[in-house]
């Protein structure tokens, strides 16, 4: 599907509230974070004033971790000696945190379903009943069953959770094999 799976920590301002989450997500191979591998970490920042910025470097393993811990200990020691507490709060400290159920993203949902007429329509209705719009659908038959992959438009976490529960209770759905968030790229 032209994507890779990365563990992402995401913090963004949505409607005056802070939306923060950590989860594995599919991102397009063309996204700068897709090339981060091994013991390297990256911070990708998007802002109106600066555009897109990425900071990249070692972030795991013996030496990088030891260096970070030692740096933190030196900072704590300096702050104690100067009787300070370190950096102050940001302007975002007073903002409300958006509940996870209200956080919007796209989703990739893979299902094993019966391969017969009406199944796709019933699955689409389960998405519609829970106010989750479908962006793309791919179906591959395998004898008496099929794999159905649905990618949604942006939806709340609560709506997607209700959709998955609805799908799991349908006789035509044998299994919900994967639910993955989709970040980056066009909607």
N, C-alpha and C positions, 0 to 999 in steps of 0.2 A: 504493500500500500504506500510505498515511498516514505515510510516513517521509521523512527527508532523509538525505543522505550527508554526513558530516563527518569531517575528519581528527582523530583523537583520540589523545591520549597518556593512557594509563590506568595507574594505580598503585593496587594494592589489596592488602590483607592477606587471604590465603587459607590456612587451616589452619596459621597461624603462619609462613607464608612470604610473601615479597613477590612479587607477580605484576606485572610491568611490561611494557608493550608500546605500540607506536605503529602505527596503521593506520587506513585509512578504514573507517568503519562506518556502518550504517544506524541511525538513532535516530528515535523517534517524533516527529512534528511537535509534540506536546504537551510534549516535554522542553524545559526552559529553554535548553539548548545549541543547539536547532534554530533559534533566532532570531538567533544570532550570525552576522553577515555582514561582508563587505568587509574592511577593515583592522583589524577588532576581534578580540580574543581573549577567552577566558573560562576561568576555572578553576571547576569545579563540584566541591564537596566534600560527601560524605555521611559523617556520623559518628553514632554512637549518642548522644553527649552533645549535639551541636548540631543534629542533623537535616540538612537540605539547605541549603547556602549556595552562592551564585554570585558571583564577582568578575569584573567585566566592564570592558573599556576598550580604548583603541587599543593595538595590538600589532605593527603592521607599517607600513611606509612610512617616508619620510624622517625626519620629526620624532620620532615615537615610538621608532624604532630608534636615532637619534642620541642621544636622551635616555637610553635604557637603556645604551648604550655609555659615554656620558659618566659616568653614575652608577656604572657598574662601575669605570671608571678612577679616579674620586674615592675610591671605597671601597678600591681597591688602594693608592693613594697614602697614605691615612690609615693603613691597616694597616702599611705600610712605615715610616712616620714613627713610629708607636707601637710598632714591633717586635712586632706581633701577626699572627696568621694568619687572623683573621676568625672567623666563626661556627663552632662546633664541630659534631661529628657528632650526628646524631639517635639516638634509641633504636633506630631501625630498622637502623642500620649493622651490627649483629651478626646480623641475620636472614638466613636462607638465601633465595636467589632461586629461585623456582619456574621450572623449565625451560619454555620456550615450548610444547613438546609436551604438557605437563601442564596448561597453562592452559585453563580451560573458558569457553566462550561459546556463543552461538547462531549459526547460519549461515544465509544465504540462498544457495541454489545454483540457478542457472538452467541448463537443459539443452535442447538440440535433440535430439529423439528420433524414432524411427519412430512413426507414428500407427497402431498396430494392437494387437490384444488381447494381454495378457500383459506389455506394456512397463512399465506402472505397477507391477505386482507384482514384476517383475525389478529395477526401480530401488529399490523399497522393500526388497527382499531385500539389495541391495548396501549400503544404509544399515544394516540389521539385522546383516549379517555383520561390520560394523566397529564395532558397538555404538554407533551414532548413532541416536537416537530421532527420529522425524519428528513435528513439531508441526502443520504445515499443508502441503497440496499444492494447487497450482492448475495446471490443464492447459488449453491452448488449441490446438485443432487448426488446421492450415494445409495442407490437402490431404493429401499422403502423409507429412508430418511434423507434429510438434507441439512447442510449447514447454512444458516442465514446470518449474515453480518449486516448490522444496521449502524450507521453513524448518524447521530442526531445533530440538529442545530443546537444553539445554546439553550440549556435548560437548567433549572435549579436542581441541586442535589436531592432535595426532598421529592421532587417530581420524578426524577430518574429512579430513586429508590422505590417509589410506589409502582412505577412501571415494571421494574424487575420483579417485584413481589407478585404483581398481576400476571406476568409471563410465567413465573414458576408455578402458578396455580392453574395454568391452562393445560388441558389434556393433550393438546397437539404439540406442546413444548416438552421435549424429553429432558432437556437440560439447558440451563443458562451457563455456558462454558467460560465466558469471560466478560467482564465489565471493566473498561479502561477509559480514563479521561483522555481527552484530546486537547492539546494546547498548541498555540501558535498556528500560523497558516491562516488562509482565508476561511471564513465560515460559509 
